[in-house]
Amino acid sequence: MRIVGKQDRTEIELDPIKAIRRGVLLDAMMSGTHPPTQRGVSRGTHEHFNRIDAARRVEAARALNAA
């Protein structure tokens, strides 16, 4: 492996088995960061779902700005 630039990229796992295990571990760590999704069918107008999406975007922006 050749290092290009001044940054050492040792965080890249070259062994595929280790990379898959690391990915599974990271996915498990990230699963708790997403808000829970509602199950089932929901019905509404286009405007209703646009309001829901806008509220989600506002909440996500607040969470990012607070961090």
Backbone hydrogen bonds in HBPLUS format (Angstrom, degrees):
<---DONOR---> <-ACCEPTOR-->    atom                        ^
c    i                          cat <-CA-CA->   ^        H-A-AA   ^      H-
h    n   atom  resd res      DA  || num        DHA   H-A  angle D-A-AA Bond
n    s   type  num  typ     dist DA aas  dist angle  dist       angle   num
A0012-ILE N   A0009-ARG O   3.45 MM   3  6.09 171.3  2.45 114.7 117.2     1
A0019-ALA N   A0015-ASP O   2.90 MM   4  6.08 152.7  1.98 153.2 162.2     2
A0020-ILE N   A0016-PRO O   2.95 MM   4  6.14 155.3  2.02 146.7 152.0     3
A0021-ARG N   A0017-ILE O   3.07 MM   4  6.32 164.4  2.09 149.1 153.2     4
A0022-ARG N   A0018-LYS O   2.88 MM   4  6.04 156.2  1.94 145.6 152.6     5
A0023-GLY N   A0019-ALA O   2.89 MM   4  6.06 152.9  1.96 143.9 151.6     6
A0024-VAL N   A0020-ILE O   2.91 MM   4  6.17 156.3  1.97 152.3 158.2     7
A0025-LEU N   A0021-ARG O   3.01 MM   4  6.22 157.9  2.06 145.5 151.5     8
A0026-LEU N   A0022-ARG O   2.90 MM   4  6.16 159.4  1.95 149.6 155.2     9
A0027-ASP N   A0023-GLY O   2.85 MM   4  6.04 155.5  1.91 147.2 154.3    10
A0028-ALA N   A0024-VAL O   2.98 MM   4  6.19 153.2  2.05 145.1 152.1    11
A0029-MET N   A0025-LEU O   3.01 MM   4  6.30 149.5  2.11 144.2 152.6    12
A0030-MET N   A0026-LEU O   2.95 MM   4  6.15 149.3  2.05 146.9 154.9    13
A0031-SER N   A0027-ASP O   3.03 MM   4  6.08 127.3  2.32 141.5 153.7    14
A0033-THR N   A0030-MET O   3.07 MM   3  5.43 159.3  2.11 112.6 119.2    15
A0049-PHE N   A0045-THR O   3.18 MM   4  6.57 161.5  2.22 153.7 156.4    16
A0050-ASN N   A0046-HIS O   2.95 MM   4  6.19 146.5  2.06 145.1 155.5    17
A0051-ARG N   A0047-GLU O   2.95 MM   4  6.22 150.2  2.05 147.1 154.0    18
A0052-ILE N   A0048-HIS O   3.07 MM   4  6.44 153.6  2.15 145.6 152.9    19
A0053-ASP N   A0049-PHE O   2.92 MM   4  6.12 162.6  1.95 147.0 151.5    20
A0054-ALA N   A0050-ASN O   2.91 MM   4  6.09 155.2  1.97 144.8 151.9    21
A0055-ALA N   A0051-ARG O   2.97 MM   4  6.17 155.6  2.03 145.8 152.1    22
A0056-ARG N   A0052-ILE O   2.98 MM   4  6.28 152.8  2.06 148.3 155.9    23
A0057-ARG N   A0053-ASP O   2.95 MM   4  6.23 156.1  2.01 148.4 154.8    24
A0058-VAL N   A0054-ALA O   3.00 MM   4  6.25 156.6  2.06 148.0 154.0    25
A0059-GLU N   A0055-ALA O   3.00 MM   4  6.23 160.7  2.04 148.1 153.0    26
A0060-ALA N   A0056-ARG O   2.89 MM   4  6.10 159.0  1.94 150.3 156.2    27
A0061-ALA N   A0057-ARG O   2.90 MM   4  6.09 157.0  1.96 147.2 153.6    28
A0062-ARG N   A0058-VAL O   2.92 MM   4  6.16 154.9  1.98 147.7 154.7    29
A0063-ALA N   A0059-GLU O   2.97 MM   4  6.18 157.0  2.02 146.6 152.8    30
A0064-LEU N   A0060-ALA O   2.95 MM   4  6.18 153.9  2.02 146.4 153.6    31
A0065-ASN N   A0061-ALA O   2.87 MM   4  6.02 159.5  1.91 149.0 154.8    32
A0066-ALA N   A0062-ARG O   2.95 MM   4  6.02 143.4  2.09 142.5 151.8    33
